[in-house]
Amino acid sequence: MQKETVINNRTLLVNRSKKARWVKQFHTNKYLLLLFLPCLLYYILFKYVPIFGIVISFKDYNLFKGIWASEWVGFKYYTMFFNNPDFYKLLRNTLLIGLYKLLFEFPAPIIMALLLNELRNQMFKRFVQTVSYLPHFISNVVVAGMVTLFLSPSFGIVNKVIAFLGFKPINFMVMPELFRSIYVSSEIWQHLGWSAIIYLAAITAIDPQLYEAAEMDGANRWKKAIHVTVPGILPVIVILFILNVGQVLEIGFEKVFLLYNAATYETADIISTYVYRTGIVQGNFSYAAAIDLFTGLISLVFLTSANYLSRKFSDESLW
C-alpha cells in the first residue's frame, strides 16, 4: 500500500513538473505564439475544416437536402472519372506541366541565388534582388494579361522582333504545342526572385571559414560555389524538392484558366480546370470533390515516395 502511494506521489510530482514547464514556456514564448496564431487559424479554417466536405464525393450530393440527407453512392463518381474519355488527357497534361515546372522552375532560383551571392557590388545586388522580387506581387490576372499582350500576333513585342528579323508573326496563344512552354516560362519569371530568398538565407548561414579554407587550397570562385556553397544549402534544396514533388499534380488553376482557350485544350486542360467546369459551372459537386480527392491522394503518394527515397539515399528528409 505504501509502495503504491509513493508511486502515485512520484507520478503526481512528474505531472506537476511537466505542467509547470509548459506554463513557463508559454509565458516565455507568448508573443511568438501570438504571431503564430493567425497562421494556425488559417490552416484550421481553410485546410482542416474543409476535410469534412470529402464525404460528398461518396454521396449524390443535393444542395437542398444537405450532406447527410443526400443518397450514398460509394465510389460511383470515382469510377465515372476513371472511365471518362478525357481522364488520360487530363492526367497527362497535369503531369507534364508539373514535371516541366519541377525540371525548369525548381533549379532557377537556386542558380539565381548562387549568381547573386557572387556579386560584389552591393548596390547592384540589392537592385537586382528588388527587381526580381517585384513580379511575385503582381496578380495572376495581370501576369496573364501581360503574357497575352507580349505574345499578341498584331502588336506584341515578341512578334515585332520576329517581324523585324524577317519572319512571319506567330499566334502563340492558339498553338497547343507552345502552351506548356509559355506557362512554365511565365511561372519562372514571376516567382524566380521570390523563391531565391530562402536559398540566399541558407547561404548566409554557411561558415565563412569554409570559404577561407577552400581559398587557401587554391579554389577559385567557381569551385568555391560548387564545393562549398552548394553542399551548404543542399539540405534546403532537398526539403524544397520533396515539397515540390508533392505538388506536381497541384498546378495553379488561375493562370492556366486565364491563359488557355478552346484552341489549346489539347495540352492546356488540366485536372483543376476540369474540376472547375464540372463543380462550379455544371454544379456537379460530388464529381468535382471525387476528382479533387483523387488528386490529393496521388500528391500524398508522390510526397511520401520522394521523402522515402531521399531518406534512403541521403541524410535529408522531411520526416
Contacts in CASP RR format, 6 or more apart in sequence:
PFRMAT RR
TARGET T0000
AUTHOR 0000-0000-0000
METHOD contacts of the structure
MODEL  1
MQKETVINNRTLLVNRSKKARWVKQFHTNKYLLLLFLPCLLYYILFKYVP
IFGIVISFKDYNLFKGIWASEWVGFKYYTMFFNNPDFYKLLRNTLLIGLY
KLLFEFPAPIIMALLLNELRNQMFKRFVQTVSYLPHFISNVVVAGMVTLF
LSPSFGIVNKVIAFLGFKPINFMVMPELFRSIYVSSEIWQHLGWSAIIYL
AAITAIDPQLYEAAEMDGANRWKKAIHVTVPGILPVIVILFILNVGQVLE
IGFEKVFLLYNAATYETADIISTYVYRTGIVQGNFSYAAAIDLFTGLISL
VFLTSANYLSRKFSDESLW
26 33 0 8 1.000
53 67 0 8 1.000
53 289 0 8 1.000
54 289 0 8 1.000
54 293 0 8 1.000
55 67 0 8 1.000
56 67 0 8 1.000
56 70 0 8 1.000
56 285 0 8 1.000
56 286 0 8 1.000
56 289 0 8 1.000
57 77 0 8 1.000
57 78 0 8 1.000
57 286 0 8 1.000
57 289 0 8 1.000
57 290 0 8 1.000
57 292 0 8 1.000
57 293 0 8 1.000
58 72 0 8 1.000
58 73 0 8 1.000
58 74 0 8 1.000
58 75 0 8 1.000
58 77 0 8 1.000
58 286 0 8 1.000
58 290 0 8 1.000
59 67 0 8 1.000
59 70 0 8 1.000
59 71 0 8 1.000
59 72 0 8 1.000
59 73 0 8 1.000
59 74 0 8 1.000
59 286 0 8 1.000
60 70 0 8 1.000
60 71 0 8 1.000
60 72 0 8 1.000
60 73 0 8 1.000
60 76 0 8 1.000
60 286 0 8 1.000
61 67 0 8 1.000
61 70 0 8 1.000
61 285 0 8 1.000
61 286 0 8 1.000
61 289 0 8 1.000
62 69 0 8 1.000
62 70 0 8 1.000
62 71 0 8 1.000
63 285 0 8 1.000
73 286 0 8 1.000
77 286 0 8 1.000
77 287 0 8 1.000
77 289 0 8 1.000
77 290 0 8 1.000
77 291 0 8 1.000
78 290 0 8 1.000
78 294 0 8 1.000
80 287 0 8 1.000
80 290 0 8 1.000
81 87 0 8 1.000
81 287 0 8 1.000
81 290 0 8 1.000
81 291 0 8 1.000
81 294 0 8 1.000
84 90 0 8 1.000
86 269 0 8 1.000
86 274 0 8 1.000
89 266 0 8 1.000
89 269 0 8 1.000
90 269 0 8 1.000
90 270 0 8 1.000
90 271 0 8 1.000
90 274 0 8 1.000
91 271 0 8 1.000
93 267 0 8 1.000
93 268 0 8 1.000
93 269 0 8 1.000
93 270 0 8 1.000
94 249 0 8 1.000
94 251 0 8 1.000
94 270 0 8 1.000
94 271 0 8 1.000
94 272 0 8 1.000
94 295 0 8 1.000
95 248 0 8 1.000
95 249 0 8 1.000
96 180 0 8 1.000
96 267 0 8 1.000
97 180 0 8 1.000
97 183 0 8 1.000
97 184 0 8 1.000
97 251 0 8 1.000
97 256 0 8 1.000
97 270 0 8 1.000
98 248 0 8 1.000
98 249 0 8 1.000
98 251 0 8 1.000
99 248 0 8 1.000
100 180 0 8 1.000
100 181 0 8 1.000
100 184 0 8 1.000
101 184 0 8 1.000
101 187 0 8 1.000
101 244 0 8 1.000
101 248 0 8 1.000
101 251 0 8 1.000
102 244 0 8 1.000
102 245 0 8 1.000
102 248 0 8 1.000
104 184 0 8 1.000
104 188 0 8 1.000
105 184 0 8 1.000
105 187 0 8 1.000
105 188 0 8 1.000
105 191 0 8 1.000
106 240 0 8 1.000
106 241 0 8 1.000
106 244 0 8 1.000
108 188 0 8 1.000
108 192 0 8 1.000
108 195 0 8 1.000
109 191 0 8 1.000
109 192 0 8 1.000
109 193 0 8 1.000
109 195 0 8 1.000
109 196 0 8 1.000
109 199 0 8 1.000
110 196 0 8 1.000
110 199 0 8 1.000
110 233 0 8 1.000
110 237 0 8 1.000
112 132 0 8 1.000
112 192 0 8 1.000
112 193 0 8 1.000
112 196 0 8 1.000
112 199 0 8 1.000
113 196 0 8 1.000
113 199 0 8 1.000
113 200 0 8 1.000
113 203 0 8 1.000
113 233 0 8 1.000
114 199 0 8 1.000
114 225 0 8 1.000
114 229 0 8 1.000
114 230 0 8 1.000
116 125 0 8 1.000
116 128 0 8 1.000
116 129 0 8 1.000
116 196 0 8 1.000
116 200 0 8 1.000
117 200 0 8 1.000
117 203 0 8 1.000
117 225 0 8 1.000
117 229 0 8 1.000
118 221 0 8 1.000
118 225 0 8 1.000
119 125 0 8 1.000
119 128 0 8 1.000
129 193 0 8 1.000
129 200 0 8 1.000
132 192 0 8 1.000
132 193 0 8 1.000
132 194 0 8 1.000
132 196 0 8 1.000
133 193 0 8 1.000
133 194 0 8 1.000
133 197 0 8 1.000
135 143 0 8 1.000
135 189 0 8 1.000
135 190 0 8 1.000
135 191 0 8 1.000
135 192 0 8 1.000
135 193 0 8 1.000
136 190 0 8 1.000
136 191 0 8 1.000
136 193 0 8 1.000
136 194 0 8 1.000
138 146 0 8 1.000
138 190 0 8 1.000
140 254 0 8 1.000
140 255 0 8 1.000
140 258 0 8 1.000
141 254 0 8 1.000
141 258 0 8 1.000
143 186 0 8 1.000
143 190 0 8 1.000
143 255 0 8 1.000
144 186 0 8 1.000
144 255 0 8 1.000
144 258 0 8 1.000
144 259 0 8 1.000
145 258 0 8 1.000
147 182 0 8 1.000
147 186 0 8 1.000
147 259 0 8 1.000
148 173 0 8 1.000
148 259 0 8 1.000
149 156 0 8 1.000
150 156 0 8 1.000
150 157 0 8 1.000
150 158 0 8 1.000
151 158 0 8 1.000
151 159 0 8 1.000
151 172 0 8 1.000
151 173 0 8 1.000
151 182 0 8 1.000
152 159 0 8 1.000
152 173 0 8 1.000
153 159 0 8 1.000
153 169 0 8 1.000
153 170 0 8 1.000
153 171 0 8 1.000
153 172 0 8 1.000
154 169 0 8 1.000
158 172 0 8 1.000
159 169 0 8 1.000
159 170 0 8 1.000
162 168 0 8 1.000
162 169 0 8 1.000
162 170 0 8 1.000
163 169 0 8 1.000
172 178 0 8 1.000
172 182 0 8 1.000
173 182 0 8 1.000
173 259 0 8 1.000
173 261 0 8 1.000
173 263 0 8 1.000
173 264 0 8 1.000
174 261 0 8 1.000
174 263 0 8 1.000
174 264 0 8 1.000
175 263 0 8 1.000
175 264 0 8 1.000
176 263 0 8 1.000
176 264 0 8 1.000
176 265 0 8 1.000
176 266 0 8 1.000
176 267 0 8 1.000
176 268 0 8 1.000
177 267 0 8 1.000
179 259 0 8 1.000
179 260 0 8 1.000
179 264 0 8 1.000
179 267 0 8 1.000
179 268 0 8 1.000
180 267 0 8 1.000
180 268 0 8 1.000
182 259 0 8 1.000
183 255 0 8 1.000
183 256 0 8 1.000
183 259 0 8 1.000
183 268 0 8 1.000
186 255 0 8 1.000
186 259 0 8 1.000
187 255 0 8 1.000
198 236 0 8 1.000
198 240 0 8 1.000
199 233 0 8 1.000
199 236 0 8 1.000
199 237 0 8 1.000
202 232 0 8 1.000
202 233 0 8 1.000
202 235 0 8 1.000
202 236 0 8 1.000
203 229 0 8 1.000
203 232 0 8 1.000
203 233 0 8 1.000
206 228 0 8 1.000
206 229 0 8 1.000
206 232 0 8 1.000
206 233 0 8 1.000
210 228 0 8 1.000
211 224 0 8 1.000
211 228 0 8 1.000
214 223 0 8 1.000
214 224 0 8 1.000
214 227 0 8 1.000
214 228 0 8 1.000
215 224 0 8 1.000
219 227 0 8 1.000
219 228 0 8 1.000
234 316 0 8 1.000
235 316 0 8 1.000
238 310 0 8 1.000
238 314 0 8 1.000
238 316 0 8 1.000
238 317 0 8 1.000
239 316 0 8 1.000
239 317 0 8 1.000
239 318 0 8 1.000
241 306 0 8 1.000
241 310 0 8 1.000
242 303 0 8 1.000
242 306 0 8 1.000
242 307 0 8 1.000
242 310 0 8 1.000
242 317 0 8 1.000
242 318 0 8 1.000
243 303 0 8 1.000
243 318 0 8 1.000
245 302 0 8 1.000
245 303 0 8 1.000
245 305 0 8 1.000
245 306 0 8 1.000
246 299 0 8 1.000
246 300 0 8 1.000
246 302 0 8 1.000
246 303 0 8 1.000
246 306 0 8 1.000
247 299 0 8 1.000
248 299 0 8 1.000
248 302 0 8 1.000
249 271 0 8 1.000
249 295 0 8 1.000
249 296 0 8 1.000
249 298 0 8 1.000
249 299 0 8 1.000
249 302 0 8 1.000
250 272 0 8 1.000
250 295 0 8 1.000
250 296 0 8 1.000
250 299 0 8 1.000
251 270 0 8 1.000
251 271 0 8 1.000
251 272 0 8 1.000
252 272 0 8 1.000
253 272 0 8 1.000
253 273 0 8 1.000
253 276 0 8 1.000
256 268 0 8 1.000
256 270 0 8 1.000
256 272 0 8 1.000
256 273 0 8 1.000
257 273 0 8 1.000
257 276 0 8 1.000
259 268 0 8 1.000
260 268 0 8 1.000
260 269 0 8 1.000
260 273 0 8 1.000
261 268 0 8 1.000
271 291 0 8 1.000
271 295 0 8 1.000
272 295 0 8 1.000
274 291 0 8 1.000
275 288 0 8 1.000
275 291 0 8 1.000
275 292 0 8 1.000
276 288 0 8 1.000
278 284 0 8 1.000
278 287 0 8 1.000
278 288 0 8 1.000
278 291 0 8 1.000
279 285 0 8 1.000
279 287 0 8 1.000
279 288 0 8 1.000
280 288 0 8 1.000
307 317 0 8 1.000
307 318 0 8 1.000
307 319 0 8 1.000
308 317 0 8 1.000
310 316 0 8 1.000
310 317 0 8 1.000
311 317 0 8 1.000
END
